[in-house]
Amino acid sequence: MSRIISERWQKVEDLIDEFCQTDQVPAIALQLAVGDESRSYFSGRQRISDQADTLSDDAVFLVASITKPIVVSGVLKLLEEGALLLGDRVKRFIPEFGCAGKHGITLRHLMTHTSGLPDMLPDNQELRAANAPLSEFVQQICELTPDEPPGRMVQYQSTGIAILGEVILRITGQACADYLRQTLFEPLQMNDTSLGLTEEWMLGDNPRVTRITEIRIPEELDVEAHWDWNSSYWRRFGAPWGGLLTTPADLSKFAGMLRAGGRFQDQQILSPHTIREAIRDQLPSIAGLSVAARQGKGWGLGWQIVSASNSDYYGDLLSRSAFGHGGATGTVFWVDPELDASAVILTTEPQEPHGRFLSLITNRIVASIEPG
């Protein structure tokens, strides 16, 4: 069984402290699981203006695009229940979506970023500035013309994940946030996780809202304070493509479920067969997708497949069986079956496009693991 080498783990903590003490990263929280062992480490400031190391061990982070594969997992629950097939066209569930060249887009296309849709809407900033509701984003996505026909290109797209959230709503009658809470978060005892800030998080003597870390907004994105990542609007919005609020401990429970073949304690959250399909590279089997189009890329169902050429966020040492997802707020989640390990690294320093700090930390983590 793989294990953590204590003296090497100390170097992980030292690196994290160095990044925070030199203000390269305001805050870093890490949860690692290797075999039956687990380690956690927190360093830095809860608020950007704090003068001391104030990050609490129950801090909540906006994890951005790590949200995406969790929403996909919700759709896969519906697949297990017989409500849909991966090859179903989206217009079966959202009829108004099937226009402007989107007739042939399937659920699998949305999950693998091969739908041809753009990442964001052309009016993305205007919608946010107007504090538009999610329904308005969905309506505009339904009216979009794709950049390419489905199955021809691999193009990362938040718009497609927004539509998957709407598919959940159309099938279940529940908002995506409520559905994920009931089918995933509550069974996994992810009690500090929510897709969007709720009224419940505002209540009590120590409301969860006070535990949300402040993200350092890059100068090029510091346009409108009332709709940035720290704003009340964006925290409440609950974007299916990037609005998850959670903790390292909660996300580690999700990772543990994946490592255990879908099982958590005495519950089977997802079937082992579903997880096997979700973490399998889907791109080679998508008809019409050329070798050149998928070169250096790998996508399961919502999960990015780690490869030598997409080391952004994942470092250089993970095995080729590893999978995960990064987030624009400076976050990464990965599982490496070969190492029998998983890690959740949450920061408050956006690092796109290369996730350098996350990669450096991941390299140190992997170097601290002795394979079984």
HELIX and SHEET records of a PDB file:
HELIX    1   1 SER A    6  GLN A   21  1                                  16    
HELIX    2   2 ALA A   64  ILE A   66  5                                   3    
HELIX    3   3 THR A   67  GLU A   80  1                                  14    
HELIX    4   4 VAL A   90  ARG A   92  5                                   3    
HELIX    5   5 PRO A   95  PHE A   97  5                                   3    
HELIX    6   6 LEU A  107  MET A  111  1                                   5    
HELIX    7   7 ASN A  124  ALA A  129  1                                   6    
HELIX    8   8 LEU A  134  GLU A  143  1                                  10    
HELIX    9   9 SER A  158  THR A  172  1                                  15    
HELIX   10  10 CYS A  176  LEU A  180  1                                   5    
HELIX   11  11 ARG A  181  PHE A  185  3                                   5    
HELIX   12  12 GLU A  199  MET A  202  5                                   4    
HELIX   13  13 ARG A  208  ARG A  211  5                                   4    
HELIX   14  14 GLU A  219  LEU A  221  5                                   3    
HELIX   15  15 ALA A  225  TRP A  227  5                                   3    
HELIX   16  16 SER A  232  PHE A  237  1                                   6    
HELIX   17  17 PRO A  248  ARG A  259  1                                  12    
HELIX   18  18 PRO A  272  ALA A  278  1                                   7    
HELIX   19  19 LEU A  283  SER A  285  5                                   3    
HELIX   20  20 VAL A  291  ARG A  294  1                                   4    
HELIX   21  21 ARG A  356  ALA A  367  1                                  12    
SHEET    1   A 2 ARG A   3  ILE A   4  0                                        
SHEET    2   A 2 ILE A 369  GLU A 370 -1                                        
SHEET    1   B 6 GLU A  37  GLY A  44  0                                        
SHEET    2   B 6 ALA A  27  VAL A  34 -1                                        
SHEET    3   B 6 ALA A 341  THR A 347 -1                                        
SHEET    4   B 6 THR A 331  ASP A 336 -1                                        
SHEET    5   B 6 PHE A 323  GLY A 327 -1                                        
SHEET    6   B 6 GLN A 304  ILE A 305 -1                                        
SHEET    1   C 3 PHE A  61  LEU A  62  0                                        
SHEET    2   C 3 LEU A 244  THR A 246 -1                                        
SHEET    3   C 3 SER A 194  LEU A 195 -1                                        
SHEET    1   D 2 ARG A 263  PHE A 264  0                                        
SHEET    2   D 2 GLN A 267  GLN A 268 -1                                        
END                                                                             
